[in-house]
Amino acid sequence: MTETGTIDWKYNESVQSKETLASLDRFTWKEANRARTFHQTFDCYEETPLASLPRLAEHWGIGGVYVKDESYRFGLNAFKVLGGAYAIGRYLADRLDMDIGDLSFERLRSPDIRQRLGEITFVTATDGNHGRGVAWAASQLGQRSVVYMPQGSSPTRLEAIRAAGAEAEIMQWNYDECVRHAARMADEHGWVVVQDTAWEGYEAIPEWIMQGYSTLAIEAIEQLRALGVDKPTHVLLQAGVGSFAGAVTALFASVYGSERPAIVIVEPNKADCLYRSARAGKLQIVTGSMDTIMAGLACGEPNPAAWELLQDYGDLYVSCPDTVAAKGMRMLGNPLGDDPVVISGESGAVTAGLLDQLMTDPALAEAKDRIGLHANSHVLLVSTEGDTDPARYRDVVWDGMFPSFARA
Ligand SMILES: Cc1ncc(COP(=O)(O)O)c(C=O)c1O
């Protein structure tokens, strides 16, 4: 069992030797661009910034570090809406018997389309960011949404979801139990589940959600190219159920083939289901309350579709204590020299905290060598959320909650 408080890692040996790898057909540049084209029809669409941090790269002794800052996404402070909005768009396109390529967000809001669709209720379970995205997309389209949040969810995040238009409540269960409740309620009331994880017989919507996340990856690839970086050598991706990491990994594998960057999957100790799956060589589940400050990553059951991709294309799996996320928040919020500030929340900053640890902690030298992190490396991180819980952000960044020195 993983000991809370240490950084544990597993290098995926089999990734080099397997002959048949999971299909990348659904995560090609063309598919990703289809999602981006739909997102580009939203009034609020704007590419999120890619922050280059040359002073930090110099401090670590690497070639470059780049942070895709998803706090700017649609004014919602997190990337998640990309998935929920695209899945709802694809679902409605199917109901209308139309192609998503022929439907803009504006057209979906039009009175004739709304009349053809009638009233639809979308339901989901979420730590916060996904629910806020679903609530926002549903209400923009004049539809209803219901959101169940796990025990211990932040009241601020609950209010943000309500403000985005959903009926939302915090339940007495963990994330995975809330997912099952959402599915039961959908069965009972004829609602549509928009969940960011798949199970047998429920695969289309989670796949559309994953494809929706690809928008940020193609933006990042183009932004890196504009900076003269043809390809990042390393991509660090945080994971809850693994849908985000799976989608981004698959796109990089599809674009760069055997020359793809080294992919590092990062989870909290308390919910490290993908790390454990990598160790066991088969899908593993973590149960219990999963008490971590990385609320967005507090999921114990991997999305099987994401695991299928990650087990073939992910190189290193890392399980981290909360102190790593807290260090990442402080580093990104207080940059060196004239590097730009990135306001990054608990789930957003854990990869920055881990990169610091990989570059400075002799105990992780072997992990660093395995993935070939060195002076010529150009590392891409995604700050998947801003300060979605502002009080907790201040606890950590102002008041020093979860200090690094307590880690030893
Ligand atoms: C901010 C943030 N980052 C990363 C993730 C992880 O995404 P996934 O559950 O698809 O692994 C989440 C999930 O909610 C999140 O909210």
The ligand as an SDF file (V2000), in Angstrom:
LIG
                    3D

 16 16  0  0  0  0  0  0  0  0999 V2000
   -8.4610   20.8030  -12.0690 C   0  0  0  0  0  0  0  0  0  0  0  0
   -8.4780   19.3900  -12.5100 C   0  0  0  0  0  0  0  0  0  0  0  0
   -7.3660   18.8650  -13.0230 N   0  0  0  0  0  0  0  0  0  0  0  0
   -7.3220   17.5890  -13.4480 C   0  0  0  0  0  0  0  0  0  0  0  0
   -8.4350   16.7670  -13.3510 C   0  0  0  0  0  0  0  0  0  0  0  0
   -8.3000   15.3400  -13.7580 C   0  0  0  0  0  0  0  0  0  0  0  0
   -9.1060   14.9370  -14.8110 O   0  0  0  0  0  0  0  0  0  0  0  0
   -9.5540   13.4200  -14.9370 P   0  0  0  0  0  0  0  0  0  0  0  0
  -10.5340   13.1210  -13.8700 O   0  0  0  0  0  0  0  0  0  0  0  0
  -10.0840   13.3180  -16.2990 O   0  0  0  0  0  0  0  0  0  0  0  0
   -8.3260   12.5790  -14.7450 O   0  0  0  0  0  0  0  0  0  0  0  0
   -9.6150   17.2830  -12.8290 C   0  0  0  0  0  0  0  0  0  0  0  0
  -10.8210   16.4580  -12.7350 C   0  0  0  0  0  0  0  0  0  0  0  0
  -11.8690   16.8840  -12.2600 O   0  0  0  0  0  0  0  0  0  0  0  0
   -9.6400   18.6210  -12.4000 C   0  0  0  0  0  0  0  0  0  0  0  0
  -10.7500   19.1810  -11.8810 O   0  0  0  0  0  0  0  0  0  0  0  0
  1  2  1  0
  2  3  1  0
  2 15  2  0
  3  4  2  0
  4  5  1  0
  5  6  1  0
  5 12  2  0
  6  7  1  0
  7  8  1  0
  8  9  2  0
  8 10  1  0
  8 11  1  0
 12 13  1  0
 12 15  1  0
 13 14  2  0
 15 16  1  0
M  END
$$$$
